[in-house]
Amino acid sequence: MSFGENIQKLKKDIRDAAVSANRHPGDIRLVIVTKTVSPEGIREAYDSGERDFGENRVQEWRKKKDALPADIRWHLIGPLQTNKVRHVVGQVHLIHSLDRVELAGEIERQAEKRSVAAVPCLIQVNMSGEETKSGIEPEKASWLASEITKLPRIKVKGIMTIGPLTDDEARIRECFKRTGELLAMLRAEHAAHSWDILSMGMSGDFRIAVAEGSTLLRIGTLVFGERKQ
């Protein structure tokens, strides 16, 4: 199957998952993850109608973006180092990986330097507690949201998490359920931010994520196949 055909099958599966969870399919957005995918492969997905694409590494994204259409909405979904912030601010649609106050401060500084009025971000939370994953500890997320409130150019749109690396669906479901509960708490405590986006769910666990309220899925393998890291 072509990448475009894979996307159409994936979208049908997402719709079916939404209906099974008594949700409206239109409430769930799809970001196509393009790590290690060539510009030609991304262009094939673009030509099938997709506009939201996610990259993990700033350096790889910078090499690709100029070879692709300007109306792509790029999402930075991987860890962001402070020394790479200058390349990203004002250039991507959404940063998914804001997880520490030092990074927030650098985003604010670079936004001011470049006269960028608003930088949309998600707070990344390490809900699974796995040491290999980035993200702030759940119990510190409210504190981080308060600190970001002092930085007027950063616009928090919600939170992001990565499910645990396991085949145990109960563990995955519990992780996603607690992430949804955290989002509800943050929405109640920090009205200055919008909290519209719950970014969770990848190729192996998106159905569970949809059932637990995800509004944004990050999926690459089901479109492009297994890739080298």
Secondary structure, 3 states (H helix, E strand, C coil): CCHHHHHHHHHHHHHHHHHHCCCCHHHCEEEEECCCCCHHHHHHHHHCCCCEEEECCHHHHHHHHCCCCCCCEEEECCCCCHHHHHHHCCCCCEEEEECCHHHHHHHHHHHHHCCCCCEEEEEEECCCCCCCCCCECHHHHHHHHHHHHCCCCEEEEEEECCCCCCCCHHHHHHHHHHHHHHHHHHHHHCCCCCCCEEECCCCCCHHHHHHCCCCEEEECHHHHCCCCC
